């Protein structure tokens, strides 16, 4: 199964490590390496098992609702 994360991008659920809110990642300097390829208006950052980073302008909460995997999601700031 694939999750459409916006901007004509998809990620495989089987290979997905996590979907993160970029605004939350910006709160720590430890995440600078993750954010180096993110644009100013990106809202979502997805990481797969190959450590590939995919960014999107769609809110991570919207993507989670679309994918109907909310019961398995862990929401925290």
C-alpha positions, 0 to 999 in steps of 0.5 A: 500500500502507498500513501499519497503525501501531496505534490505527486509523491507517494511513499510505501507503507512497508518502507516508511519509517515515519511522517513528521511535522516540519514545524515540530522538527524545527524546535530542536537543533539536532534535526538540522540535518533532516531539514537541510533539503526542506523548502520554506513552505514544506510542512511534512517530512517522510523518512523511509528505510533507506534514510531517504527524506521526502518533503511535501507541502501537505500537512502531516495530519491531512496525510494521516487522515487520508491514509486511515492509519490514525489508530496506529499513529502516535501524536506528540509534539 
